[in-house]
Amino acid sequence: MDHLSYPAGAVYLHYLAYLSMQPLAALSPSAPVGESFISPLPTQLLNALSQQLIGRLPITLSATYFSVDSFNTSDFARYGIPLPDHFGKAVAKRKAEYLAARLCAKTALQRHRVASLPWMLPEERCPCWPEGWLGSLTHSDGIAAAAIARGTELNAVGIDIEGWIAAQRAERLAPAILREEELAYWHSIESPESRGQWLTRIFSAKESLYKALYPLVRKPFYFHDASVIYDEARPERFKMRLEIDLSDELSRGFICSARSLSLREMAVTLIALPAEDSR
């Protein structure tokens, strides 16, 4: 499994440079001078997300590093992002993750001159997006991202970032995440480290599938309700298959494609459904 490596502290080119050239689909929120809560992703990583993960998909992705230790509740007002009332008693880590993901969403939407922000209702399991837009949010281990698309071009988007699962933890988690046939393949992988990384990719893919499909059906489903059709020859591209009925259109046997990118620190998975795939 090839991992992308990039130097820590690599020089970041302000994303407005990308707006003028418009060659990329991935960008990072700009950080004010002296900012410590967020730090933009290096250009090499943005290139990989644009070229290897998004490709020709009509998706804009914004991502940033963030520091829980440097977070202050006043950062919400400083970045112009409302703190929901039901988040008032949340711990600092949860607030920091929420802010970082919404900041990514704000940056992606502003690229298309959309001023509205996604919001979350207390009873909802997914964010509500501005009219005409859809998207997905993720955060893990100090990195947050938002993937957005026009509703006229896609019917669903799901993105997930996961830090690599360590070998010992993978042994405990595998039965809860993998179906019987997936578990059999997982046991055939010789290296404990490779088993942990393969499990991470499958976990991330199933999370992405949930994020993509839940807004369409408003019905929860679980890890064993979907399976992965994995091709060793193309580990960055595989299929996801539903094993339950979620709706008339999204029934058992429904198959969609997933894209995966392996980085030095984590795995990123993206699912995008054209309108005709889920209607």
ABEGO torsion letter per residue (X at the ends): XBBBBBBBGBBBBBAAAAAAAGABABBBBBBBBGBAABBBBBAAAAAAAAAAAAEABBBBBBBBBBBAAABBAAAAAAAGBBBBAAAAABBAAAAAAAAAAAAAAAAAAAAAGBABBBBBBAABABBBBBBGBBBBBBBBGGBBBBBBBBAAABABBBBBBBBBBBAAAAAAAAAAABBAAAAAAAAABABAAAAAAAAAAAAAAAAAAAAAAAAAAGBBBBAAABBBBBBAABAABBBBBBABBABAABBBGBBBBBBBBBBAABBBBBBBBBAAAAX
